[in-house]
Amino acid sequence: MTPFDPDLDTMTRPTTVAPGEVADFQRLIANPLLAVMALLGVWVLFRYSLESRNLALFLATLFAAAVCPLLIQYHCLDCGRTDLALRSRAHACAAVVHRRRADEDAPFFPPTLRSQVKAWALTSVLAGLLYAIFRHHS
């Protein structure tokens, strides 16, 4: 394993391992904060576009809502890098490559990034539904 400091070294991928080969050996945490904050802003604009009956703003809001999932980020538990989840399959830090080359078992924790994003989405939808139900009954 080579010493690699992501803050000081300029190279971003210290290996030549193909991106698809390391996905099972990564230890990534999903970070949907940026996407959730953007969705809150989209919700405010959506409500305003309906109240003001502004079609252009409504269509722009729909586009912004479609783009929000692209803002989900990941955080690597091995090297500390944070990046967009779209680029997670290409992340191959030294620890991930070492696990891949040593033929170690895939890490049990945390779950895959895809599973984490699905869990966050389900939790957000359920929280929104509960909020709507309790707000309606109050």
C-alpha positions as CSV (number, residue, x, y, z in Angstrom):
1,M,0.0,0.0,0.0
2,T,1.4,3.4,-1.0
3,P,1.2,6.4,1.2
4,F,-1.3,8.7,-0.3
5,D,-2.6,12.0,1.2
6,P,-5.6,13.4,-0.6
7,D,-4.9,16.8,0.8
8,L,-1.3,17.0,-0.3
9,D,-1.0,14.7,-3.3
10,T,-2.2,16.0,-6.7
11,M,-3.2,12.7,-8.3
12,T,-6.8,11.8,-7.6
13,R,-6.7,8.1,-8.5
14,P,-3.5,6.4,-7.3
15,T,-4.2,3.2,-9.3
16,T,-5.1,1.8,-12.7
17,V,-8.0,-0.4,-11.4
18,A,-11.1,-0.1,-13.6
19,P,-13.9,1.9,-11.9
20,G,-16.4,-0.9,-12.0
21,E,-14.1,-3.4,-10.3
22,V,-13.9,-1.5,-6.9
23,A,-17.6,-0.8,-6.1
24,D,-17.9,-3.9,-3.8
25,F,-14.8,-2.9,-1.8
26,Q,-15.7,0.8,-1.1
27,R,-16.8,2.1,2.3
28,L,-19.0,5.0,1.3
29,I,-21.7,7.0,3.3
30,A,-24.5,8.7,1.4
31,N,-24.8,12.4,2.2
32,P,-28.2,13.7,0.8
33,L,-28.0,17.1,2.7
34,L,-27.3,19.2,-0.4
35,A,-30.1,17.5,-2.4
36,V,-32.6,17.8,0.5
37,M,-31.9,21.5,1.0
38,A,-32.3,22.0,-2.8
39,L,-35.6,20.2,-2.6
40,L,-36.8,22.5,0.1
41,G,-36.0,25.5,-2.1
42,V,-37.8,23.8,-5.0
43,W,-40.8,23.2,-2.8
44,V,-41.0,26.9,-1.9
45,L,-40.6,27.9,-5.5
46,F,-43.3,25.4,-6.5
47,R,-45.8,26.8,-4.0
48,Y,-45.0,30.3,-5.2
49,S,-45.3,29.4,-8.9
50,L,-48.8,28.0,-8.2
51,E,-49.9,31.0,-6.2
52,S,-48.6,33.5,-8.7
53,R,-49.7,31.3,-11.7
54,N,-46.4,31.7,-13.4
55,L,-45.9,29.0,-16.0
56,A,-42.3,29.7,-16.7
57,L,-41.4,29.5,-13.0
58,F,-43.4,26.3,-12.6
59,L,-41.6,24.7,-15.5
60,A,-38.2,25.9,-14.1
61,T,-39.2,24.4,-10.7
62,L,-40.0,21.0,-12.3
63,F,-36.6,21.0,-14.0
64,A,-34.9,21.9,-10.7
65,A,-36.7,19.1,-9.0
66,A,-35.5,16.6,-11.6
67,V,-31.9,17.8,-11.1
68,C,-32.0,17.6,-7.3
69,P,-31.1,13.9,-7.1
70,L,-27.9,14.6,-8.9
71,L,-26.8,16.6,-5.9
72,I,-26.5,13.6,-3.6
73,Q,-23.0,13.2,-2.3
74,Y,-20.9,10.4,-0.9
75,H,-18.2,10.4,1.8
76,C,-15.4,7.8,1.8
77,L,-14.7,6.3,5.2
78,D,-11.2,5.3,4.2
79,C,-9.7,8.5,2.7
80,G,-12.3,11.2,3.7
81,R,-13.1,12.3,0.2
82,T,-16.5,13.8,-0.5
83,D,-17.8,14.0,-4.0
84,L,-21.0,13.6,-6.1
85,A,-22.6,10.2,-5.9
86,L,-22.6,10.0,-9.7
87,R,-18.9,9.6,-9.5
88,S,-18.8,7.1,-6.7
89,R,-18.1,4.1,-8.9
90,A,-14.8,5.7,-10.1
91,H,-13.6,6.4,-6.5
92,A,-10.6,4.1,-5.9
93,C,-8.5,5.3,-3.0
94,A,-5.5,3.3,-1.7
95,A,-7.5,1.4,0.9
96,V,-10.2,0.3,-1.6
97,V,-7.6,-0.8,-4.1
98,H,-5.7,-2.7,-1.3
99,R,-8.9,-4.6,-0.4
100,R,-9.5,-5.3,-4.0
101,R,-6.0,-6.6,-4.8
102,A,-5.8,-8.6,-1.5
103,D,-9.1,-10.4,-2.5
104,E,-10.6,-9.5,0.9
105,D,-14.3,-9.9,1.5
106,A,-16.5,-6.9,0.7
107,P,-17.0,-4.8,3.8
108,F,-20.3,-5.6,5.7
109,F,-20.8,-2.1,6.9
110,P,-21.9,0.3,5.6
111,P,-24.5,-0.9,3.1
112,T,-24.0,-0.1,-0.5
113,L,-24.4,3.6,-1.6
114,R,-27.4,2.7,-3.6
115,S,-29.1,1.0,-0.6
116,Q,-28.4,4.1,1.5
117,V,-29.9,6.5,-1.1
118,K,-33.0,4.3,-1.4
119,A,-33.4,4.3,2.4
120,W,-32.9,8.1,2.6
121,A,-35.5,8.6,-0.2
122,L,-38.0,6.3,1.6
123,T,-37.5,8.0,4.9
124,S,-38.0,11.5,3.3
125,V,-41.2,10.4,1.6
126,L,-42.5,8.9,4.8
127,A,-41.6,12.0,6.8
128,G,-43.4,14.2,4.2
129,L,-46.5,12.0,4.3
130,L,-46.5,12.1,8.1
131,Y,-46.1,15.8,8.1
132,A,-49.0,16.2,5.6
133,I,-51.2,13.9,7.6
134,F,-50.6,15.6,11.0
135,R,-50.8,19.1,9.5
136,H,-54.1,18.3,8.0
137,H,-55.6,16.9,11.3
138,S,-54.3,19.8,13.4
